[in-house]
């Protein structure tokens, strides 16, 4: 029985599962939007929201805790420099999961996980790129 057993195993050993989730969290922080299966997205959301909370704290201990999980200096810098300041006035709920489709190969339900302000952020970046094109 699985009474009160938390988390998904994904049919992997503990080391493989940890590496999978670390890679997904790093990709999410780097790209701010990724597509994966629904189950993986739900597990990634738990970890990524904790990382953003550490980023909001911003002290040395929080940086060390985040680096112990991420172990990628560019992701860590982006988390503490760009992502966390955007959510400084918010008490959780930094990510959104949107169900998209079923994968063709195995009919696995897919989802997009993104930061909640991703749409507005993308629009401003597109506007800046369009303005540069017009200037040239």
C-alpha positions in Angstrom: 0.0 0.0 0.0 1.1 3.5 -0.7 -0.7 5.3 2.1 0.8 8.8 2.7 3.7 8.1 0.4 4.6 11.4 -1.3 6.2 11.9 -4.7 6.4 10.1 -7.9 9.1 7.5 -8.7 9.0 7.6 -12.6 10.3 4.0 -12.7 13.8 5.2 -11.9 16.3 4.7 -9.2 16.7 7.6 -6.7 19.9 8.9 -8.4 18.3 8.9 -11.8 15.2 10.6 -10.5 17.2 13.3 -8.7 19.2 13.9 -11.9 16.1 14.1 -14.0 14.4 16.6 -11.7 17.6 18.7 -11.4 17.9 18.9 -15.2 14.2 19.9 -15.6 14.5 22.6 -12.9 17.7 24.0 -14.5 16.0 24.1 -17.9 12.9 25.8 -16.4 15.0 28.5 -14.8 17.1 29.0 -17.9 14.2 29.1 -20.5 11.4 30.0 -18.1 9.1 27.7 -20.0 9.4 24.0 -20.8 7.1 21.2 -22.1 7.2 17.9 -20.3 4.7 15.3 -19.1 2.1 16.3 -16.6 3.5 14.1 -13.8 7.0 15.5 -14.3 5.7 19.0 -14.4 3.9 18.5 -11.0 7.1 17.3 -9.4 9.2 20.0 -10.9 6.7 22.7 -9.7 7.3 21.6 -6.1 11.1 21.9 -6.3 11.1 25.1 -8.5 8.8 27.0 -6.2 11.1 26.2 -3.3 14.1 27.5 -5.3 12.2 30.7 -6.1 11.4 31.1 -2.4 15.1 30.7 -1.6 15.8 33.3 -4.3 13.4 35.8 -2.7 15.2 35.3 0.7 18.4 36.1 -1.1 20.8 35.7 1.8 24.1 33.7 1.7 22.5 30.6 3.3 19.7 30.6 0.7 22.3 30.8 -2.1 24.2 27.9 -0.8 21.0 25.8 -0.4 20.0 26.6 -4.0 23.5 25.9 -5.3 23.5 22.6 -3.6 20.4 21.6 -5.7 21.0 23.5 -9.0 24.8 23.3 -9.2 24.8 25.5 -12.3 26.1 29.0 -11.7 24.3 30.5 -14.7 21.0 29.2 -13.5 21.7 30.3 -10.0 22.6 33.8 -11.1 19.4 34.0 -13.2 17.3 32.8 -10.3 18.7 35.3 -7.8 19.2 38.2 -10.3 16.1 38.1 -12.6 13.5 35.6 -11.5 13.3 36.1 -7.7 13.0 39.9 -7.8 9.9 39.7 -10.1 8.1 37.7 -7.4 9.4 39.5 -4.3 5.9 40.6 -3.3 4.2 37.2 -3.8 3.7 34.4 -1.3 4.0 31.4 -3.6 2.2 30.3 -6.7 5.0 31.3 -9.1 4.5 28.6 -11.7 1.6 27.5 -13.9 1.0 24.1 -15.5 -1.1 24.1 -18.7 -2.1 20.7 -20.2 -1.4 20.8 -23.9 -1.8 17.5 -25.7 -1.1 13.8 -25.7 2.3 12.7 -27.0 2.1 10.9 -30.3 4.5 8.1 -29.4 3.0 6.8 -26.2 -0.1 9.0 -25.6 1.4 10.5 -22.4 -0.4 13.6 -21.3 1.9 16.6 -21.9 1.9 20.0 -20.2 3.7 23.3 -20.4 5.1 24.6 -17.1 6.0 28.3 -17.0 6.4 31.2 -14.7 3.1 33.1 -14.3 4.5 36.3 -15.8 6.0 34.6 -18.8 3.5 36.0 -21.3 4.0 39.6 -20.3 7.7 39.1 -20.2 7.7 37.6 -23.7 5.6 40.5 -25.1 8.1 43.1 -23.8 11.0 41.1 -25.3 9.2 40.9 -28.7 8.5 44.6 -28.6 12.2 45.4 -27.9 13.3 43.1 -30.8 10.8 44.7 -33.1 12.0 48.2 -32.1 15.5 47.2 -32.9 14.5 45.9 -36.4 12.8 49.2 -37.1 15.8 51.2 -36.0 18.0 49.3 -38.5 
